[in-house]
Amino acid sequence: MMIELYKAIPKKVRDEKAIDMMLEDFQQYKEAEKIKKGKEKHVDLNDLEREITQFIQNAYKQNYIAPNRYVSKKERPKWRFKVKSYIKQLQQIPVAGNEGKRATDLLEKLYEMLCYGCGYYIFNTDNPFRSIGMEQVELFDIILKRKFSMGINKETISSALKQIINYHLDMDTLRSYLFNVFIANLRTVDAKEIAIEQCHQFLMGLKQRTITPEETWVWKDDEYSRAALRSK
């Protein structure tokens, strides 16, 4: 039976899966697989950061939907696979340490870009999150867990609140969904008290400002929203 099963496996598959090695020396096969998996998990953050930074710049310049000399016509529809790959690779980097912080920062930049794509066309879709097969709340939760695992303070709370309030939503997401994710990640009484304090500060800031209709929910420190408003 085993011989017949072996014969039924195409040669190409046998070579790719190293079936012959597995049958000849199973222990050696296991060691080789461990080494292979170790290499696959290694992420060169410097190279990845340069690639993601370039990708995000091209996205904001609409180089993935408009004819240009920076992103070829053939490559433009592949943006969703790039984003999925970036998110997967960044999640493989441990949260702690300088590299972990850089990885989290890059995830935040990708999240901000996808949110922006829900309000302005930068890809060939009006729902970038759906295009990459991920819900907006899912990626927001991933980012919060990474940030909060390194400590919850006024800065991280304030940053999270701004992301909830400032960023565009996709058509499947309500702002309350993001607030629910935010609250669920506040695991301690101290964290909740800091969040309440920061919310009060935001409310006071809103009351002190004169908000025009088109500026509602848009804070002045949002670079891309400012640029969009100026172009109107």
C-alpha positions as MATLAB code, in Angstrom:
seq = 'MMIELYKAIPKKVRDEKAIDMMLEDFQQYKEAEKIKKGKEKHVDLNDLEREITQFIQNAYKQNYIAPNRYVSKKERPKWRFKVKSYIKQLQQIPVAGNEGKRATDLLEKLYEMLCYGCGYYIFNTDNPFRSIGMEQVELFDIILKRKFSMGINKETISSALKQIINYHLDMDTLRSYLFNVFIANLRTVDAKEIAIEQCHQFLMGLKQRTITPEETWVWKDDEYSRAALRSK';
ca = [
       0.000    0.000    0.000;
       2.790    2.416    0.917;
       4.609    1.727   -2.362;
       1.472    2.442   -4.359;
       0.873    5.675   -2.428;
       4.464    6.708   -3.111;
       4.042    6.041   -6.833;
       0.836    8.092   -6.838;
       2.677   11.205   -5.627;
       3.888   13.333   -8.578;
       7.691   13.606   -8.816;
       7.506   17.389   -8.528;
       5.651   17.099   -5.212;
       8.074   14.439   -3.948;
      10.986   16.774   -4.671;
       9.295   19.838   -3.129;
       8.313   17.978    0.044;
      11.562   15.977    0.252;
       9.591   12.735    0.458;
      12.629   10.619   -0.457;
      14.681   12.115    2.390;
      11.819   11.503    4.802;
      11.670    7.818    3.865;
      15.443    7.322    3.874;
      16.259    9.151    7.122;
      13.295   10.546    9.044;
      15.464   12.154   11.752;
      17.540   14.031    9.193;
      14.315   15.110    7.496;
      12.964   16.534   10.775;
      16.178   18.483   11.394;
      16.114   19.897    7.881;
      12.508   20.994    8.340;
      13.382   22.763   11.611;
      16.177   24.694    9.903;
      13.878   25.554    6.993;
      11.121   26.845    9.294;
      13.646   28.869   11.278;
      14.818   30.604    8.115;
      11.248   31.283    7.022;
      10.401   32.933   10.355;
      13.414   35.250   10.306;
      12.407   38.738    9.229;
      14.981   41.357    8.241;
      13.231   44.373    9.729;
      15.482   46.938    8.071;
      14.688   45.664    4.575;
      11.021   45.212    5.449;
      10.758   48.734    6.869;
      12.233   50.251    3.702;
       9.841   48.255    1.536;
       6.769   49.152    3.609;
       7.727   52.831    3.762;
       8.073   52.942   -0.030;
       4.808   51.060   -0.451;
       2.894   53.463    1.809;
       4.334   56.492    0.000;
       3.220   55.077   -3.342;
      -0.226   54.302   -1.926;
      -0.825   57.848   -0.683;
       0.342   59.196   -4.044;
      -2.324   56.975   -5.687;
       0.339   55.089   -7.620;
      -1.660   51.872   -7.199;
      -4.681   53.161   -9.141;
      -3.348   55.832  -11.515;
      -0.844   55.420  -14.377;
       2.667   56.274  -13.184;
       6.290   55.262  -13.681;
       6.837   54.038  -10.116;
       4.357   51.142   -9.907;
       3.749   49.128  -13.064;
       0.247   48.320  -14.272;
       0.945   44.629  -13.623;
       1.933   45.276   -9.999;
      -0.925   47.590   -9.016;
      -3.567   44.889   -8.343;
      -1.065   43.039   -6.130;
      -1.198   45.660   -3.368;
      -3.565   43.526   -1.234;
      -1.145   40.582   -1.215;
       1.688   42.904   -0.228;
      -0.286   44.279    2.713;
      -1.284   40.800    3.900;
       2.343   39.707    3.725;
       3.569   42.814    5.573;
       1.088   42.312    8.407;
       1.988   38.626    8.716;
       5.731   39.323    8.783;
       5.438   42.170   11.291;
       3.402   39.986   13.644;
       6.245   37.458   13.687;
       8.528   40.024   15.343;
       8.358   39.806   19.172;
       6.748   42.820   20.823;
       9.570   43.592   23.271;
      12.646   45.611   22.399;
      13.430   48.230   19.801;
      12.597   45.963   16.870;
       9.261   45.110   18.427;
       8.378   48.793   18.756;
       9.410   49.458   15.159;
       7.250   46.560   13.988;
       4.264   47.893   15.945;
       4.815   51.380   14.518;
       4.809   49.936   10.998;
       1.582   48.047   11.720;
       0.046   51.332   12.860;
       1.151   53.046    9.651;
      -0.385   50.281    7.560;
      -3.591   50.510    9.594;
      -3.726   54.287    9.119;
      -3.192   53.860    5.376;
      -5.999   51.286    5.110;
      -8.331   53.563    7.086;
      -7.447   56.453    4.797;
      -8.283   54.186    1.874;
     -11.800   53.840    3.287;
     -12.338   57.580    2.823;
     -10.278   58.346   -0.280;
      -9.449   56.182   -3.279;
      -5.846   55.024   -3.112;
      -6.553   51.441   -4.251;
      -9.057   49.880   -6.657;
     -11.586   49.450   -3.848;
     -13.525   51.502   -1.313;
     -13.042   48.815    1.357;
      -9.332   47.959    1.692;
      -9.871   45.867    4.836;
     -12.272   43.547    3.066;
      -9.825   43.302    0.154;
      -7.068   41.968    2.415;
      -9.494   39.585    4.139;
      -9.281   41.268    7.531;
     -11.817   43.236    9.544;
     -10.853   46.735   10.658;
     -11.485   45.875   14.304;
      -9.252   42.800   13.960;
      -6.180   44.778   12.901;
      -6.927   47.496   15.460;
      -7.066   44.806   18.163;
      -3.714   43.358   17.051;
      -2.094   46.795   17.305;
      -3.633   47.584   20.697;
      -2.522   44.281   22.182;
       1.056   44.895   21.032;
       1.116   48.469   22.347;
      -0.619   47.797   25.634;
       1.482   44.709   26.370;
       4.471   47.038   26.777;
       2.628   49.238   29.256;
      -0.488   51.375   29.340;
      -0.011   55.078   29.971;
      -1.444   58.435   28.909;
       0.500   58.401   25.649;
      -0.658   54.970   24.478;
      -4.253   55.631   25.584;
      -4.331   59.023   23.855;
      -2.890   57.510   20.674;
      -5.522   54.769   20.635;
      -8.364   57.247   21.161;
      -7.135   59.407   18.298;
      -7.080   56.352   16.049;
     -10.694   55.614   16.986;
     -11.890   59.184   16.517;
      -9.773   60.421   13.621;
      -9.516   57.553   11.189;
     -12.033   56.655    8.521;
     -14.229   53.578    8.934;
     -14.966   50.909    6.374;
     -18.567   50.169    5.477;
     -18.677   47.160    7.822;
     -17.455   48.979   10.937;
     -19.083   51.330   13.425;
     -16.995   53.541   15.673;
     -18.574   51.814   18.654;
     -16.975   48.539   17.497;
     -13.541   50.121   17.859;
     -14.458   51.534   21.281;
     -15.532   48.043   22.369;
     -12.156   46.619   21.299;
     -10.398   49.467   23.082;
     -12.319   48.876   26.333;
     -11.746   45.113   26.148;
      -7.984   45.738   26.109;
      -8.085   47.810   29.306;
      -7.359   44.957   31.691;
      -6.739   46.862   34.920;
      -8.513   49.495   37.001;
      -5.572   51.883   36.533;
      -5.794   51.529   32.750;
      -9.521   52.286   32.803;
      -8.988   55.348   34.999;
      -6.347   56.687   32.614;
      -8.745   56.099   29.698;
     -11.559   57.973   31.473;
      -9.229   60.884   32.197;
      -8.060   61.044   28.569;
     -11.658   60.907   27.305;
     -12.551   63.864   29.526;
      -9.596   65.792   28.111;
     -10.701   65.057   24.564;
     -14.235   66.252   25.338;
     -12.922   69.462   26.878;
     -10.750   70.018   23.818;
     -13.727   69.538   21.499;
     -15.846   72.020   23.455;
     -13.107   74.652   23.253;
     -12.719   74.342   19.493;
     -14.913   75.790   16.756;
     -15.634   72.889   14.431;
     -16.834   73.470   10.882;
     -19.059   70.739    9.356;
     -16.356   69.269    7.119;
     -13.882   69.114   10.018;
     -16.099   67.051   12.303;
     -14.117   64.155   13.795;
     -10.931   65.295   12.036;
      -8.051   66.394   14.250;
      -5.468   68.881   13.022;
      -2.568   66.489   13.506;
      -3.838   64.168   10.773;
      -1.491   65.052    7.921;
      -3.390   63.351    5.148;
      -6.815   64.580    6.267;
      -5.467   68.138    6.364;
      -4.203   67.781    2.824;
      -7.547   66.391    1.683;
      -9.468   69.228    3.328;
      -7.217   71.850    1.743;
      -7.869   70.344   -1.702;
     -11.655   70.735   -1.372;
];
